[in-house]
Amino acid sequence: MAYRPRDTHERVTHRLKIGRGHLDKVIKMMDEDAYCIDIMHQIQAIESGLKETGNLLLENHLKKCVANQISKGKKDEAIREIMQVFKKNN
């Protein structure tokens, strides 16, 4: 049976658990002295998964929280908050 999450919270939690399992696998690979390139490929997969999870959270935030703030006349506050997140990534 396929995993079909009901909402964003479940989807994000599920993806983070997958990432945690993947990270545990990479740690085991390190402990077992696996080939460096194989480990690097696994790390890239983890990074990609986390990025997609972050994108899912951002999309949900924009659709729900930001839309709500804009409807309450707090557009500038909503934009400032999002910009702070992106500024931290640089």
C-alpha positions in Angstrom: 0.0 0.0 0.0 1.4 3.4 -1.0 1.8 6.1 1.7 -0.8 8.8 1.1 -0.4 11.6 3.6 -3.5 13.6 4.5 -1.9 17.0 5.0 1.4 18.9 4.8 2.4 18.1 8.4 2.2 14.4 7.8 4.1 14.8 4.5 6.9 16.8 6.0 7.2 14.5 9.0 7.3 11.5 6.7 10.0 13.0 4.5 12.1 14.0 7.5 11.9 10.4 8.9 13.0 9.2 5.5 15.9 11.7 5.6 16.9 10.5 9.1 16.9 6.9 8.0 19.0 7.9 5.0 21.4 9.8 7.2 21.7 6.7 9.5 22.7 4.7 6.4 25.4 7.2 5.5 26.8 7.1 9.0 26.9 3.3 8.8 28.6 3.6 5.4 31.3 5.8 7.0 31.7 3.4 9.9 32.2 0.5 7.4 34.7 2.6 5.4 32.6 2.6 2.2 33.8 4.2 -1.0 33.9 8.0 -0.7 32.1 8.6 -3.9 29.2 6.3 -2.9 29.0 8.3 0.4 29.0 11.6 -1.5 26.1 10.4 -3.7 24.1 9.5 -0.6 24.8 12.9 1.0 23.6 14.6 -2.2 20.4 12.5 -2.0 19.9 13.6 1.6 20.5 17.3 0.7 18.0 17.0 -2.2 15.4 15.4 0.0 15.8 18.1 2.6 15.6 20.9 0.0 12.3 19.4 -1.4 11.0 19.2 2.2 11.8 22.8 2.8 10.1 23.7 -0.5 7.0 21.9 0.6 7.0 23.8 3.9 7.5 27.1 2.0 4.7 26.4 -0.3 2.4 25.6 2.6 3.5 28.8 4.4 2.8 30.9 1.4 -0.6 29.4 0.7 -1.8 29.5 4.3 0.1 31.8 6.6 1.2 34.5 4.1 -2.2 34.6 2.4 -3.7 35.0 5.8 -1.3 37.8 6.8 -2.0 39.6 3.5 -5.8 39.4 4.0 -5.2 41.1 7.4 -3.2 43.9 5.8 0.2 42.6 7.0 1.7 42.2 3.5 5.0 43.9 4.4 5.5 41.9 7.5 4.8 38.6 5.6 7.3 39.6 2.9 10.0 40.7 5.5 9.6 37.4 7.3 10.2 35.3 4.2 13.1 37.4 3.0 14.8 36.8 6.4 14.7 33.1 5.7 16.3 33.5 2.3 18.9 35.9 3.5 20.0 33.3 6.1 20.6 30.9 3.2 23.2 33.2 1.5 
